[in-house]
Every structure is written in structure tokens, then in C-alpha cells.
Amino acid sequence: MTATERDEYSVLNPDAFTRFFVCKEILKKDFAKRSIKLLDVGGGSKYFQSALLRDKLPYDLSVIDILPQPKKELGYTYVQGDATKMEFADSSFDAVVSMDVLEHIGDDRKVAFIRECFRVAKDLVVIAGPFESPETTQAEKSGNDFFRSLHGREHPWLIEHFEQNRPTKELMDTQIKKLGCPHLEFESNYLPSWLRLLLVNFIPETIVDSKKVQELNRFYNENFLRLNDFASPGYRHFYLLYKNSSLKKEFNNYFKPENSISHQLIFEHKITELTTGELTKLRAELTDANNRLELTVTTAKELTARLEDTARHAGNLQAMLDDIHNSKAYKLAHGFGSLKRILKK
């Protein structure tokens, strides 16, 4: 993992960073550093691999996705396929994970997706993503409306959540009961913080300095355990389905949040400073542009007045010349001049 890749991962929008980090920590607690076969369902992102490599976890990673295989070098096995009818044998992988995929699948195929993930796993299934609730709907609508106001189009994955429908807790609970396995459920991405960070990351770098946004992202990513990230309501729900019941743990065996008022105040200061500071800078730039425009208008008015004055003087001069040409003295002088030329001949 190069320094550039590490930095790209560290400054990700916290919506993405936290999902990869949390999933990586779950695997590390359950399997430590022993070699396992791991399947990421619908995981076309390179950043989950970055999370695993950062902790030097020697997992044999495979990815299945409906999209064609990327042309770049991946460093893991890529399979193009339909996750609702995978061609892997039962229990092919020690662990199967799927992050933020179920909400992109039609309602008529969600059950098949869950059951297929469970079928090809031997020990553990992790399914994470946004689930249906009035608060989540409101937050996603606000995010999409804000994105549209800035970019003139719908946000591609937020609008798809509305088109395909987010899964419901009832759906997951029903399937878990039918599968008859022990499980653990918890929330992450405290919704108010999630929305604020999402909106900041939606603002174009022509308005807000992208480096300052990355600095804010890095602070949150490095401190999210202290920033009340696992509080309810959370944007993202994690479901851990244990086919190997000996792996079953409680939440505190995986994570130990250390809510810090100090860090939360620093976060509030940073996000306020970023938005107000950039708006102040933008206002100064607009004021400067307006002043330059006013100066240009004033200069144009002065130039127009000078041109009109010059035209007026030119008109007066022409009138004077016309008066001279029409005067008796001019005609008399002109006549003497003609006579003198004749006499010289």
C-alpha cells in the first residue's frame, strides 16, 4: 500500500471510511491475522482492500459485482456476476461481507441476495447499509436536494435508494429468524453528523477548498470512536450473522466508544470554521468582483462622456469651418487666389 493510497483512504468522506473501517475491525476481531477466504459482495471499491492492507491482514480477498471487471490492476480476485444467484459452492468463503449494496437491489430480489450471502459463507456474514426509517428518508432527501441545487442533477446513489427502496428491519429480522442463526445488530454514522459531513463533501472545490474538506474528513476518521458515531439514530445498520456460533460477540467486544466532549467541540469548531470561513472568503471575492465591475462601469461612463464631449467639439469646429467657407471674406480671398494663379500663367 503506497503512501498516496494510505492518504486517499484517510481523507475519504467519513460515510465511506467508517463502513470500511468498521467491517475491517469486525473481521480482525473474529479472525485476527490468520489467513481466511473473504468475499466482498458488490464491493467495487478499492478502499476496502486499502483498509485490510493498512493493518496487514493476510486475507484472500475476492469480489463479486454485476459490473464488468475494471481494467486496472486490482490485487484481488474479481468475478462479474449476479449476487442473487452466485455460482460459488456452499460455504466457499470463511466470511462474506456486503456494504451498502442491499439498498441498490430491487425489493423482489432482496431476500435472494441475503440468502445467497449466507449460503456461500462458512463462518460469518456481515451486511451493512442504510435501512428504511423516516429519519433516514429525511436525511437522504436533504442530501439529494442539496446536491441537485449545486450540480443541477440528482445524486446517483441517493436517488437509486428511492428508486430501489432501502431494506427494512422487518425484512432482515424475518430472514434471520428463518436462517436460525445467532446475530448482532448495531448502528453507526450518527445521522446528524452523517448529514453534515455529506453536505460538506458535496460542495464543489470551486466554492470550498478541497484540502480543508479533507482535513475535516481526516479529523473525523481518526476520532470517530470519540465523536458519538455509534449513537442512535445511525445512518448505517450493521448485521452480523454467525454461522459459526463460537464467533458470536457483543458490541463492546468489537468496539469501545470513548465519547469525548472535547473532541466533539473541536469537530463542531472545525466544521463551522470551514463553512463560515469559506463563505466569508467567497463574499470577499464577490465584493471585490463587484467593486471591479463598478469601476469598469464608471470608467465606461467617463469614456462615453469624453467621446460625447469630443463629438460636440468636433461639431462646433465643423460649424465654424462652414461659417468661414460661407463668409464674404473667404469667398473674396478665394477669388483673389484664383486670379493670382491665372496671372502667373
Backbone hydrogen bonds in HBPLUS format (Angstrom, degrees):
<---DONOR---> <-ACCEPTOR-->    atom                        ^
c    i                          cat <-CA-CA->   ^        H-A-AA   ^      H-
h    n   atom  resd res      DA  || num        DHA   H-A  angle D-A-AA Bond
n    s   type  num  typ     dist DA aas  dist angle  dist       angle   num
A0006-ARG N   A0002-THR O   2.98 MM   4  6.29 156.0  2.03 150.2 157.2     1
A0007-ASP N   A0003-ALA O   2.98 MM   4  6.19 154.8  2.05 145.3 151.9     2
A0008-GLU N   A0004-THR O   2.90 MM   4  6.16 157.3  1.95 148.8 155.2     3
A0009-TYR N   A0005-GLU O   3.03 MM   4  6.19 157.3  2.09 146.0 151.6     4
A0010-SER N   A0006-ARG O   2.99 MM   4  6.18 153.3  2.06 144.2 151.7     5
A0011-VAL N   A0007-ASP O   3.17 MM   4  6.34 142.9  2.31 149.2 156.3     6
A0012-LEU N   A0009-TYR O   3.40 MM   3  5.43 168.0  2.41 107.0 108.2     7
A0016-ALA N   A0013-ASN O   2.78 MM   3  5.64 139.3  1.94 131.5 139.7     8
A0017-PHE N   A0013-ASN O   3.09 MM   4  6.29 163.9  2.12 144.7 149.1     9
A0018-THR N   A0014-PRO O   3.02 MM   4  5.63 167.6  2.03 138.8 142.7    10
A0020-PHE N   A0016-ALA O   3.30 MM   4  6.61 164.4  2.33 159.2 162.6    11
A0021-PHE N   A0017-PHE O   2.91 MM   4  6.08 164.3  1.93 157.7 163.0    12
A0022-VAL N   A0018-THR O   2.85 MM   4  5.83 170.3  1.86 149.7 152.9    13
A0023-CYS N   A0019-ARG O   3.12 MM   4  6.14 164.1  2.15 140.5 145.4    14
A0024-LYS N   A0020-PHE O   2.96 MM   4  6.05 158.1  2.00 144.6 151.2    15
A0025-GLU N   A0021-PHE O   2.91 MM   4  6.15 155.7  1.97 151.6 158.1    16
A0026-ILE N   A0022-VAL O   3.00 MM   4  6.28 152.8  2.08 150.1 157.1    17
A0027-LEU N   A0023-CYS O   3.15 MM   4  6.43 165.2  2.17 151.4 154.3    18
A0028-LYS N   A0024-LYS O   2.95 MM   4  6.16 155.0  2.01 146.5 154.2    19
A0029-LYS N   A0025-GLU O   2.95 MM   4  6.13 150.5  2.04 145.8 152.6    20
A0030-ASP N   A0026-ILE O   3.04 MM   4  6.26 148.7  2.15 146.8 155.5    21
A0031-PHE N   A0027-LEU O   2.74 MM   4  5.71 159.3  1.79 154.8 160.1    22
A0032-ALA N   A0028-LYS O   2.83 MM   4  4.43 133.3  2.04 116.1 124.4    23
A0034-ARG N   A0031-PHE O   3.23 MM   3  6.16 165.6  2.25 148.5 150.3    24
A0060-ASP N   A0036-ILE O   2.85 MM  24  6.03 163.2  1.88 170.0 173.7    25
A0094-ASP N   A0037-LYS O   2.89 MM  57  5.31 124.5  2.20 129.0 144.5    26
A0095-ALA N   A0037-LYS O   3.32 MM  58  6.76 160.1  2.36 157.9 162.4    27
A0038-LEU N   A0060-ASP O   2.94 MM  22  5.86 176.1  1.94 145.1 146.1    28
A0062-SER N   A0038-LEU O   2.82 MM  24  6.15 148.4  1.92 158.5 169.2    29
A0039-LEU N   A0095-ALA O   3.03 MM  56  6.46 160.2  2.07 153.8 160.1    30
A0097-VAL N   A0039-LEU O   2.84 MM  58  6.25 165.8  1.86 167.9 172.8    31
A0040-ASP N   A0062-SER O   2.84 MM  22  6.24 161.5  1.87 156.6 161.9    32
A0064-ILE N   A0040-ASP O   3.17 MM  24  6.53 157.6  2.22 149.1 153.3    33
A0041-VAL N   A0097-VAL O   2.81 MM  56  6.17 164.4  1.83 167.9 170.3    34
A0042-GLY N   A0064-ILE O   2.64 MM  22  5.72 163.7  1.67 174.9 178.5    35
A0050-SER N   A0046-LYS O   3.10 MM   4  6.43 146.5  2.22 139.1 149.2    36
A0051-ALA N   A0047-TYR O   2.94 MM   4  6.20 147.6  2.04 140.2 147.4    37
A0052-LEU N   A0048-PHE O   3.09 MM   4  6.46 154.0  2.16 148.1 154.4    38
A0053-LEU N   A0049-GLN O   2.87 MM   4  6.09 165.3  1.89 156.2 160.3    39
A0054-ARG N   A0050-SER O   2.90 MM   4  5.96 145.3  2.02 143.4 152.4    40
A0057-LEU N   A0052-LEU O   3.05 MM   5  5.40 179.4  2.05 148.6 148.7    41
A0056-LYS N   A0053-LEU O   2.92 MM   3  4.59 158.2  1.97  99.5 105.6    42
A0059-TYR N   A0057-LEU O   2.88 MM   2  5.67 140.3  2.04  96.1  90.3    43
A0077-THR N   A0061-LEU O   3.20 MM  16  6.54 155.9  2.26 155.9 151.7    44
A0063-VAL N   A0077-THR O   2.77 MM  14  6.18 151.4  1.85 160.0 169.9    45
A0079-VAL N   A0063-VAL O   2.74 MM  16  6.05 157.8  1.79 165.0 171.9    46
A0065-ASP N   A0079-VAL O   3.05 MM  14  6.56 151.1  2.14 157.3 166.0    47
A0081-GLY N   A0065-ASP O   2.93 MM  16  5.68 152.9  2.00 123.7 132.4    48
A0085-LYS N   A0082-ASP O   3.17 MM   3  5.71 165.5  2.19 115.3 119.7    49
A0091-SER N   A0119-ARG O   2.97 MM  28  6.28 167.8  1.98 140.1 142.6    50
A0092-SER N   A0120-VAL O   2.92 MM  28  5.26 108.4  2.44 112.1 126.1    51
A0093-PHE N   A0120-VAL O   3.01 MM  27  6.24 163.5  2.04 166.8 171.9    52
A0122-LYS N   A0093-PHE O   2.67 MM  29  5.81 137.4  1.85 161.3 166.3    53
A0123-ASP N   A0094-ASP O   2.96 MM  29  5.28 151.4  2.04 133.3 140.1    54
A0124-LEU N   A0094-ASP O   3.23 MM  30  6.66 149.6  2.33 150.1 157.7    55
A0096-VAL N   A0124-LEU O   2.95 MM  28  6.39 154.7  2.01 150.2 158.0    56
A0126-VAL N   A0096-VAL O   2.84 MM  30  6.33 156.0  1.89 154.8 162.3    57
A0098-SER N   A0126-VAL O   2.78 MM  28  6.19 142.6  1.92 160.0 172.2    58
A0128-ALA N   A0098-SER O   2.91 MM  30  6.31 161.1  1.95 163.1 165.8    59
A0100-ASP N   A0128-ALA O   2.71 MM  28  5.83 162.5  1.74 135.6 142.0    60
A0104-HIS N   A0101-VAL O   2.81 MM   3  5.41 159.4  1.86 121.6 128.7    61
A0105-ILE N   A0102-LEU O   3.24 MM   3  5.40 163.3  2.27 110.6 112.3    62
A0109-ARG N   A0106-GLY O   2.94 MM   3  5.53 164.0  1.96 120.3 125.6    63
A0113-PHE N   A0109-ARG O   3.05 MM   4  6.26 151.5  2.13 147.7 155.7    64
A0114-ILE N   A0110-LYS O   3.06 MM   4  6.40 162.2  2.10 154.9 157.8    65
A0115-ARG N   A0111-VAL O   2.98 MM   4  6.20 169.5  1.99 157.5 160.4    66
A0116-GLU N   A0112-ALA O   2.93 MM   4  5.98 150.0  2.02 144.3 152.1    67
A0117-CYS N   A0113-PHE O   3.07 MM   4  6.29 161.6  2.10 150.7 155.2    68
A0118-PHE N   A0114-ILE O   3.07 MM   4  6.33 155.6  2.13 146.5 153.3    69
A0119-ARG N   A0115-ARG O   2.87 MM   4  6.02 151.4  1.95 141.6 149.9    70
A0120-VAL N   A0116-GLU O   3.16 MM   4  6.35 165.2  2.18 156.5 156.7    71
A0121-ALA N   A0118-PHE O   3.35 MM   3  5.37 152.8  2.43 100.4 108.2    72
A0243-LYS N   A0123-ASP O   2.91 MM 120  4.75 137.6  2.09 122.0 130.7    73
A0244-ASN N   A0123-ASP O   3.03 MM 121  4.57 152.1  2.11 132.7 124.4    74
A0125-VAL N   A0241-LEU O   2.89 MM 116  4.99 148.1  1.99 144.4 152.9    75
A0241-LEU N   A0125-VAL O   2.80 MM 116  4.99 166.5  1.81 153.0 157.1    76
A0127-ILE N   A0239-TYR O   2.94 MM 112  5.21 163.9  1.97 151.9 156.6    77
A0239-TYR N   A0127-ILE O   2.81 MM 112  5.21 153.0  1.88 150.2 159.3    78
A0129-GLY N   A0237-HIS O   3.08 MM 108  5.57 146.3  2.20 142.2 152.6    79
A0237-HIS N   A0129-GLY O   2.91 MM 108  5.57 173.7  1.91 143.4 141.6    80
A0132-GLU N   A0167-PRO O   2.82 MM  35  5.91 163.7  1.84 156.4 161.6    81
A0137-THR N   A0133-SER O   3.02 MM   4  6.22 164.7  2.04 157.6 161.8    82
A0138-GLN N   A0134-PRO O   2.99 MM   4  6.17 160.6  2.03 145.7 150.8    83
A0139-ALA N   A0135-GLU O   2.94 MM   4  6.17 160.8  1.98 148.0 153.3    84
A0140-GLU N   A0136-THR O   2.88 MM   4  6.06 168.0  1.90 154.6 157.7    85
A0141-LYS N   A0137-THR O   2.92 MM   4  6.02 156.6  1.97 148.4 155.3    86
A0142-SER N   A0138-GLN O   2.97 MM   4  6.15 157.6  2.02 146.5 152.6    87
A0143-GLY N   A0139-ALA O   2.95 MM   4  6.19 157.1  2.00 147.4 153.9    88
A0144-ASN N   A0140-GLU O   2.89 MM   4  6.09 161.2  1.92 149.8 154.3    89
A0145-ASP N   A0141-LYS O   2.87 MM   4  6.01 163.0  1.89 151.3 156.2    90
A0146-PHE N   A0142-SER O   3.00 MM   4  6.11 158.5  2.04 145.8 151.7    91
A0147-PHE N   A0143-GLY O   2.98 MM   4  6.18 159.3  2.03 146.2 152.1    92
A0148-ARG N   A0144-ASN O   2.89 MM   4  6.09 162.5  1.92 151.4 156.0    93
A0149-SER N   A0145-ASP O   2.98 MM   4  6.19 153.4  2.05 145.3 152.3    94
A0150-LEU N   A0146-PHE O   3.25 MM   4  6.51 137.4  2.44 141.7 151.8    95
A0150-LEU N   A0147-PHE O   3.15 MM   3  5.30 133.3  2.38  99.2 111.4    96
A0151-HIS N   A0147-PHE O   2.85 MM   4  5.96 158.6  1.90 157.3 163.9    97
A0152-GLY N   A0148-ARG O   2.73 MM   4  4.76 144.2  1.86 133.4 136.8    98
A0159-ILE N   A0155-HIS O   2.97 MM   4  5.90 170.0  1.98 160.6 163.6    99
A0161-HIS N   A0157-TRP O   3.20 MM   4  6.39 137.0  2.39 134.6 144.1   100
A0161-HIS N   A0158-LEU O   3.09 MM   3  5.21 130.1  2.35  97.5 110.6   101
A0162-PHE N   A0159-ILE O   3.17 MM   3  5.30 126.1  2.48  96.3 109.1   102
A0163-GLU N   A0159-ILE O   3.07 MM   4  6.38 145.5  2.19 140.6 150.9   103
A0164-GLN N   A0160-GLU O   2.80 MM   4  5.84 165.6  1.82 153.6 156.1   104
A0165-ASN N   A0161-HIS O   2.85 MM   4  5.23 132.3  2.08 125.5 137.7   105
A0172-MET N   A0168-THR O   3.31 MM   4  6.74 162.1  2.35 149.1 151.9   106
A0173-ASP N   A0169-LYS O   2.81 MM   4  6.00 169.1  1.82 158.5 162.1   107
A0174-THR N   A0170-GLU O   2.91 MM   4  5.98 158.9  1.96 145.9 151.5   108
A0175-GLN N   A0171-LEU O   3.06 MM   4  6.29 164.1  2.09 150.6 154.6   109
A0176-ILE N   A0172-MET O   2.87 MM   4  6.03 163.5  1.90 156.9 161.5   110
A0177-LYS N   A0173-ASP O   3.02 MM   4  6.14 156.3  2.07 143.9 150.3   111
A0178-LYS N   A0174-THR O   3.03 MM   4  6.32 154.0  2.10 145.5 152.6   112
A0179-LEU N   A0175-GLN O   2.85 MM   4  6.08 150.3  1.93 148.3 156.9   113
A0180-GLY N   A0176-ILE O   2.89 MM   4  6.06 130.0  2.15 139.0 152.2   114
A0242-TYR N   A0182-PRO O   3.00 MM  60  5.58 170.7  2.01 159.4 161.4   115
A0184-LEU N   A0240-LEU O   2.94 MM  56  5.05 144.2  2.07 135.9 146.5   116
A0240-LEU N   A0184-LEU O   2.81 MM  56  5.05 165.7  1.83 156.3 160.3   117
A0186-PHE N   A0238-PHE O   3.12 MM  52  5.42 150.6  2.21 142.5 150.5   118
A0238-PHE N   A0186-PHE O   2.80 MM  52  5.42 171.1  1.81 170.9 173.3   119
A0188-SER N   A0236-ARG O   2.79 MM  48  5.28 149.0  1.88 157.1 162.1   120
A0236-ARG N   A0188-SER O   3.09 MM  48  5.28 159.8  2.13 147.5 149.8   121
A0235-TYR N   A0189-ASN O   2.73 MM  46  5.26 163.4  1.76 134.2 138.2   122
A0190-TYR N   A0229-ASP O   2.96 MM  39  4.92 126.1  2.25 119.4 133.9   123
A0193-SER N   A0190-TYR O   3.05 MM   3  5.66 116.5  2.47 118.6 132.7   124
A0194-TRP N   A0190-TYR O   2.89 MM   4  5.96 162.4  1.92 154.8 159.8   125
A0191-LEU N   A0233-PRO O   2.87 MM  42  5.87 178.3  1.87 156.7 157.2   126
A0195-LEU N   A0191-LEU O   2.98 MM   4  6.14 163.1  2.00 158.7 160.7   127
A0196-ARG N   A0192-PRO O   3.18 MM   4  6.35 164.4  2.21 145.5 149.7   128
A0197-LEU N   A0193-SER O   3.01 MM   4  6.16 168.1  2.03 156.4 159.2   129
A0198-LEU N   A0194-TRP O   2.94 MM   4  6.06 151.4  2.03 143.5 152.3   130
A0199-LEU N   A0195-LEU O   2.94 MM   4  6.16 164.2  1.97 155.4 158.0   131
A0200-VAL N   A0196-ARG O   3.13 MM   4  6.36 161.6  2.17 146.8 151.6   132
A0201-ASN N   A0197-LEU O   3.03 MM   4  6.22 157.7  2.08 146.4 152.2   133
A0202-PHE N   A0198-LEU O   3.02 MM   4  6.26 121.6  2.38 139.3 154.9   134
A0202-PHE N   A0199-LEU O   3.09 MM   3  5.03 141.0  2.25  96.2 107.8   135
A0203-ILE N   A0200-VAL O   3.27 MM   3  5.55 149.7  2.37 104.4 112.3   136
A0207-ILE N   A0204-PRO O   2.94 MM   3  5.61 161.7  1.97 117.0 123.1   137
A0208-VAL N   A0204-PRO O   3.09 MM   4  6.40 167.0  2.11 151.7 154.9   138
A0212-LYS N   A0209-ASP O   3.05 MM   3  5.47 129.3  2.32 108.0 120.3   139
A0213-VAL N   A0209-ASP O   3.25 MM   4  6.68 151.2  2.34 147.4 155.8   140
A0214-GLN N   A0210-SER O   2.92 MM   4  6.19 156.7  1.98 148.2 154.5   141
A0215-GLU N   A0211-LYS O   2.94 MM   4  6.17 146.6  2.05 139.6 148.7   142
A0216-LEU N   A0212-LYS O   3.06 MM   4  6.32 153.4  2.13 142.9 149.2   143
A0217-ASN N   A0213-VAL O   2.90 MM   4  6.21 160.7  1.93 151.1 156.8   144
A0218-ARG N   A0214-GLN O   2.84 MM   4  6.04 161.6  1.88 149.7 154.4   145
A0219-PHE N   A0215-GLU O   3.05 MM   4  6.27 160.3  2.09 145.6 150.4   146
A0220-TYR N   A0216-LEU O   3.06 MM   4  6.36 165.4  2.09 154.5 157.8   147
A0221-ASN N   A0217-ASN O   2.83 MM   4  6.02 169.9  1.84 158.7 162.0   148
A0222-GLU N   A0218-ARG O   2.90 MM   4  6.01 154.5  1.97 151.4 157.3   149
A0223-ASN N   A0219-PHE O   3.16 MM   4  6.18 126.3  2.47 136.5 149.4   150
A0223-ASN N   A0220-TYR O   3.06 MM   3  5.16 139.6  2.23  99.8 111.7   151
A0224-PHE N   A0220-TYR O   2.80 MM   4  5.30 104.9  2.37 157.2 166.6   152
A0226-ARG N   A0223-ASN O   2.79 MM   3  5.40 149.4  1.88 120.4 130.0   153
A0227-LEU N   A0224-PHE O   3.17 MM   3  4.78 149.5  2.27  92.5 101.8   154
A0258-GLU N   A0225-LEU O   3.06 MM  33  6.02 142.8  2.20 124.7 136.1   155
A0260-SER N   A0226-ARG O   2.89 MM  34  5.05 173.5  1.90 136.1 134.4   156
A0231-ALA N   A0228-ASN O   3.15 MM   3  5.50 163.1  2.18 116.4 118.4   157
A0247-LEU N   A0244-ASN O   3.02 MM   3  5.90 168.5  2.03 128.0 131.7   158
A0248-LYS N   A0245-SER O   3.14 MM   3  5.40 157.6  2.19 107.9 114.7   159
A0253-ASN N   A0250-GLU O   2.95 MM   3  5.43 152.3  2.03 112.8 121.7   160
A0254-TYR N   A0251-PHE O   2.85 MM   3  5.41 151.0  1.93 115.1 124.4   161
A0255-PHE N   A0251-PHE O   2.96 MM   4  6.23 166.3  1.98 158.0 161.7   162
A0264-GLN N   A0260-SER O   2.98 MM   4  6.25 153.8  2.05 148.0 156.2   163
A0265-LEU N   A0261-ILE O   2.86 MM   4  6.08 150.4  1.94 149.9 157.1   164
A0266-ILE N   A0262-SER O   3.01 MM   4  6.30 153.0  2.08 145.7 153.4   165
A0267-PHE N   A0263-HIS O   2.89 MM   4  6.11 156.3  1.94 145.0 151.6   166
A0268-GLU N   A0264-GLN O   2.95 MM   4  6.20 158.7  2.00 143.7 149.2   167
A0269-HIS N   A0265-LEU O   2.90 MM   4  6.12 157.1  1.95 146.0 152.4   168
A0270-LYS N   A0266-ILE O   2.85 MM   4  6.08 161.0  1.88 152.2 157.3   169
A0271-ILE N   A0267-PHE O   2.97 MM   4  6.18 168.3  1.98 158.3 160.2   170
A0272-THR N   A0268-GLU O   3.02 MM   4  6.04 154.0  2.09 143.5 151.1   171
A0273-GLU N   A0269-HIS O   2.76 MM   4  5.84 161.5  1.79 150.4 156.5   172
A0274-LEU N   A0270-LYS O   2.93 MM   4  6.03 155.1  1.99 144.0 150.7   173
A0275-THR N   A0271-ILE O   3.21 MM   4  6.32 170.7  2.22 140.7 143.1   174
A0276-THR N   A0272-THR O   2.88 MM   4  5.93 168.1  1.90 157.3 160.5   175
A0277-GLY N   A0273-GLU O   2.80 MM   4  5.37 147.3  1.90 132.1 143.0   176
A0278-GLU N   A0274-LEU O   3.02 MM   4  5.98 160.4  2.06 140.7 146.3   177
A0279-LEU N   A0275-THR O   3.01 MM   4  6.11 151.6  2.09 140.7 149.1   178
A0280-THR N   A0276-THR O   2.81 MM   4  5.97 152.5  1.88 146.5 154.2   179
A0281-LYS N   A0277-GLY O   2.95 MM   4  6.20 157.8  2.00 145.4 151.5   180
A0282-LEU N   A0278-GLU O   2.85 MM   4  6.04 154.7  1.92 142.3 149.7   181
A0283-ARG N   A0279-LEU O   2.79 MM   4  6.01 152.8  1.87 144.6 152.2   182
A0284-ALA N   A0280-THR O   2.93 MM   4  6.21 154.6  2.00 146.5 153.3   183
A0285-GLU N   A0281-LYS O   2.93 MM   4  6.23 154.9  2.00 147.3 154.3   184
A0286-LEU N   A0282-LEU O   2.86 MM   4  6.13 153.7  1.93 147.8 155.3   185
A0287-THR N   A0283-ARG O   2.80 MM   4  6.04 154.6  1.87 148.4 155.7   186
A0288-ASP N   A0284-ALA O   2.86 MM   4  6.07 158.9  1.90 147.4 153.3   187
A0289-ALA N   A0285-GLU O   2.89 MM   4  6.09 158.3  1.93 143.9 150.3   188
A0290-ASN N   A0286-LEU O   2.81 MM   4  5.99 152.6  1.88 143.7 151.9   189
A0291-ASN N   A0287-THR O   2.81 MM   4  6.08 153.0  1.88 147.1 154.7   190
A0292-ARG N   A0288-ASP O   2.89 MM   4  6.17 158.1  1.93 149.7 155.6   191
A0293-LEU N   A0289-ALA O   2.87 MM   4  6.10 149.4  1.96 142.7 151.7   192
A0294-GLU N   A0290-ASN O   2.80 MM   4  6.09 157.6  1.85 148.9 154.9   193
A0295-LEU N   A0291-ASN O   2.85 MM   4  6.10 154.8  1.92 147.1 154.2   194
A0296-THR N   A0292-ARG O   2.88 MM   4  6.10 153.1  1.95 142.5 150.1   195
A0297-VAL N   A0293-LEU O   2.85 MM   4  6.15 154.6  1.91 149.6 156.7   196
A0298-THR N   A0294-GLU O   2.83 MM   4  6.07 157.7  1.88 147.0 153.5   197
A0299-THR N   A0295-LEU O   2.84 MM   4  6.05 163.0  1.87 150.4 155.1   198
A0300-ALA N   A0296-THR O   2.90 MM   4  6.07 154.6  1.97 143.4 150.7   199
A0301-LYS N   A0297-VAL O   2.88 MM   4  6.14 151.3  1.96 145.7 153.6   200
A0302-GLU N   A0298-THR O   2.89 MM   4  6.19 158.7  1.94 151.3 157.1   201
A0303-LEU N   A0299-THR O   2.87 MM   4  6.09 159.5  1.91 150.3 156.0   202
A0304-THR N   A0300-ALA O   2.87 MM   4  6.03 156.2  1.92 144.6 151.5   203
A0305-ALA N   A0301-LYS O   2.92 MM   4  6.17 155.7  1.98 147.6 153.9   204
A0306-ARG N   A0302-GLU O   2.94 MM   4  6.22 156.5  2.00 147.7 154.1   205
A0307-LEU N   A0303-LEU O   2.88 MM   4  6.13 157.4  1.93 150.0 156.3   206
A0308-GLU N   A0304-THR O   2.89 MM   4  6.13 156.8  1.95 147.6 154.2   207
A0309-ASP N   A0305-ALA O   2.83 MM   4  6.05 154.1  1.90 145.7 153.3   208
A0310-THR N   A0306-ARG O   2.82 MM   4  6.05 157.7  1.87 148.6 154.6   209
A0311-ALA N   A0307-LEU O   2.85 MM   4  6.06 158.2  1.90 146.7 153.0   210
A0312-ARG N   A0308-GLU O   2.89 MM   4  6.11 147.6  1.99 142.0 151.1   211
A0313-HIS N   A0309-ASP O   2.91 MM   4  6.25 157.8  1.96 149.3 154.9   212
A0314-ALA N   A0310-THR O   2.83 MM   4  6.06 157.3  1.88 149.9 156.9   213
A0315-GLY N   A0311-ALA O   2.93 MM   4  6.13 149.2  2.02 140.9 149.1   214
A0316-ASN N   A0312-ARG O   2.96 MM   4  6.30 153.5  2.03 147.2 154.2   215
A0317-LEU N   A0313-HIS O   2.84 MM   4  6.12 159.3  1.88 152.0 157.7   216
A0318-GLN N   A0314-ALA O   2.93 MM   4  6.14 155.3  1.99 145.2 151.8   217
A0319-ALA N   A0315-GLY O   3.01 MM   4  6.25 150.5  2.10 143.1 151.0   218
A0320-MET N   A0316-ASN O   2.95 MM   4  6.27 152.0  2.03 146.9 154.5   219
A0321-LEU N   A0317-LEU O   2.93 MM   4  6.24 159.3  1.97 150.4 155.7   220
A0322-ASP N   A0318-GLN O   2.90 MM   4  6.13 154.9  1.97 145.6 152.8   221
A0323-ASP N   A0319-ALA O   2.94 MM   4  6.21 151.6  2.02 144.3 151.8   222
A0324-ILE N   A0320-MET O   2.94 MM   4  6.26 153.9  2.01 149.2 156.4   223
A0325-HIS N   A0321-LEU O   2.91 MM   4  6.16 165.5  1.94 152.9 156.5   224
A0326-ASN N   A0322-ASP O   3.05 MM   4  6.21 143.5  2.19 141.1 150.7   225
A0327-SER N   A0324-ILE O   3.10 MM   3  5.14 153.7  2.17 102.0 110.2   226
A0331-LYS N   A0327-SER O   3.13 MM   4  6.43 157.5  2.19 145.4 151.6   227
A0332-LEU N   A0328-LYS O   2.76 MM   4  5.92 154.2  1.82 150.2 157.7   228
A0333-ALA N   A0329-ALA O   2.85 MM   4  6.03 162.8  1.88 150.4 155.0   229
A0334-HIS N   A0330-TYR O   2.83 MM   4  5.95 152.9  1.90 141.9 150.4   230
A0335-GLY N   A0331-LYS O   2.90 MM   4  6.08 144.6  2.02 137.1 146.6   231
A0336-PHE N   A0332-LEU O   2.96 MM   4  6.32 160.0  2.00 153.4 157.4   232
A0337-GLY N   A0333-ALA O   2.98 MM   4  6.18 153.4  2.06 145.2 152.7   233
A0338-SER N   A0334-HIS O   3.14 MM   4  6.40 149.7  2.24 141.3 148.3   234
A0339-LEU N   A0335-GLY O   3.02 MM   4  6.33 156.9  2.08 151.1 157.3   235
A0340-LYS N   A0336-PHE O   2.93 MM   4  6.10 158.5  1.97 149.8 155.3   236
A0341-ARG N   A0337-GLY O   3.25 MM   4  6.44 152.7  2.33 141.6 147.7   237
A0342-ILE N   A0338-SER O   3.16 MM   4  6.46 146.7  2.27 142.1 150.8   238
A0343-LEU N   A0339-LEU O   3.00 MM   4  6.29 162.2  2.03 156.2 159.7   239
A0344-LYS N   A0340-LYS O   3.17 MM   4  6.33 151.2  2.26 144.0 151.0   240
A0345-LYS N   A0342-ILE O   3.13 MM   3  5.37 133.9  2.35 101.8 113.9   241
